Amino acid sequence: MTEESEREAQRASEYASGEAASDVVRRDRFSGGPARGFLSSMDDDERIFAADLAVDRAHVVMLAEQGVVDDGEAAAILSALDEVESAGFDALPDGEDVHAAIETAVVGRAGDVGGKMHTARSRNDEVATCIRYRLREDVLDAVEATLGLQKSLAEVAEEHAETVMPGYTHLQPAQPTTVGHYLLSYEQAVARDTARLFDAYARVNRSPLGAAAFAGTPFDVDRERTAELLGFDGLVANSMDAVSTRDFLVEVVAALSNLATTVSGLAEDLVVFSNKGLVELSDDYSSTSSIMPQKKNPDTLELVRATAGDAAAGLNGLLTTLKGLPRAYNRDLQNATPHAWEATDAVTEAVAVAAGAAATAAWDEAALAEAAGEGFSTATGVADLLAMAGVPFRKAHEMVAEASEEGADYAALDAAAEDVLGESLDAYVEREAVEAALDPAASAASRDSPGGPAPEAVAAGLTAAEETIAADEAALADERAALADADEKLRTEVSRYV
């Protein structure tokens, strides 16, 4: 072996083992100093290790197909990538980021030909592509969690479609409703959150690869081909926009923040209802005190509630990082991405926990029925009854308000009618009708306008929810299948060389 080949072998060994003094990007000039660790994103980059390998493979296959590298060079690079994948993230050499570390490892295994892997691209378009590639999976996982919550809510709503409960405004007894009606209100809100995630996914699923640093490349690249191999639905067309924009992160984190806010409201309600004795959470979603053994605390839902604050903080941090950045790539963007990872992880987990808590909670029907009539919650029903009989609603409102101060029963209503309307109550409506309006269950059942708590309205809401959930589950399956098909196609293309 010649002296030069010995040096080459030694260098390859150092790169492969992580002992190299510098990565292939920075070399010796920029590889030292106290700021090296500050610049590094390696602690966060394990998440996109698999994404980077896929992006590398697609890029190399495209370069070979375009004749930018020959088949033998492509084979050497792709074989090295296989070895890097088998060794795993922890075996990578030290590097400023996962992209440089993988490239260093490839050069260490394939020799100088490994340096051709980065032809016609920059880390700017590479990292943007990796983030989008991985974020697609995270968004689909979040969609799956929201659909699980929707199904839990719809199933319990169907079970309790006629279970009367108190409805509140300002946390004060307002009008009777049903558990089914209440839970469907959240199912519908979560359905909109699901739709927002799907909308965001459509814009995440665009490829920036081939934009290079920001000004394109003189090489004859096929951007559509790499997009196809990576399962993207299309391109971020303008090369400067492709590497600059992180609006897709904003969309995803905003959608997740909205979702977390929705679920936080559900968690708060269940905590309050638990406190009132209207619902009991499963032991699986509760805890006890370290010194008070009689306690059953809704701790998991309190953490679900707190997740909304974390997600909102992440969105604010992301927007603040992006605000005012000059065009093209800036290193600030390195700090933007973790906000998205943290939000997807935390919110997806919180939604799954909320779904489990909702599915396993026990609603106390007797306590709910008793509470449904508290605070003269049927007052509006009596006022509506009088309005149907021709009394101006505002006058009926005045009469019922007076009765509420005197006992809120038939006698009080009759006395108020004499005082406000100048006639007894039965001059306007029959006593039986008034007494029915005073009954919480009958009051809820009478409210049969679309979207109301009457059994037929709840049944219609359930049908609509089931149809929406089924359509979204099919859409989710299609998106997952498209990604799986692209992965299989990429592996097939790679196998043509190695």
Number of C-alpha atoms within 10 A of each C-alpha: 7 7 8 9 10 11 12 15 16 14 19 23 16 19 28 25 16 21 15 21 16 22 25 21 17 13 12 11 8 12 18 13 8 8 10 12 13 8 13 16 16 19 9 16 17 16 17 20 19 17 21 23 21 20 22 23 26 24 29 26 27 23 25 17 16 14 12 18 19 12 18 13 19 27 21 19 29 26 20 23 24 15 15 20 16 10 12 13 19 9 16 23 25 23 28 20 19 26 22 20 25 29 29 29 32 30 26 28 26 21 19 13 17 22 17 17 23 16 15 20 20 18 18 22 24 25 22 20 27 24 21 24 25 18 25 22 15 20 24 19 18 26 26 20 22 29 26 19 26 25 19 20 27 28 19 20 26 21 11 18 26 21 22 30 29 26 20 14 8 6 9 12 18 20 23 31 29 29 25 28 31 21 22 26 17 19 26 19 15 23 21 16 23 26 15 19 23 22 14 22 23 14 21 26 22 22 29 32 34 32 27 23 21 22 15 18 16 8 13 13 22 15 19 17 17 27 24 18 24 30 22 25 15 18 21 20 15 13 21 20 17 27 29 22 18 20 15 19 25 22 20 27 29 24 24 29 25 20 26 29 21 19 27 24 15 20 24 16 14 23 21 15 16 19 13 13 13 21 19 21 22 17 14 11 19 17 14 14 10 7 7 8 8 8 12 17 18 24 14 19 25 16 15 26 23 16 23 25 15 18 27 19 15 23 25 16 15 24 19 12 15 20 9 8 14 9 12 16 20 13 10 11 17 15 14 21 18 17 21 25 19 15 26 22 14 19 26 23 17 25 27 19 19 28 21 18 25 22 19 16 18 15 20 14 16 13 16 22 21 14 21 27 24 16 15 22 25 25 24 21 24 23 24 17 19 22 17 13 13 11 16 13 17 11 16 23 19 15 24 26 18 19 23 17 11 14 12 21 15 15 13 17 24 21 19 26 24 13 14 16 18 10 14 16 20 13 11 17 15 10 14 10 12 20 13 16 23 22 18 27 22 18 24 27 21 16 18 14 10 12 16 20 28 24 21 18 19 24 18 14 25 23 14 13 20 16 12 16 21 14 12 19 16 12 13 18 13 12 18 16 12 16 18 14 15 18 18 14 16 21 15 11 16 18 12 10 17 15
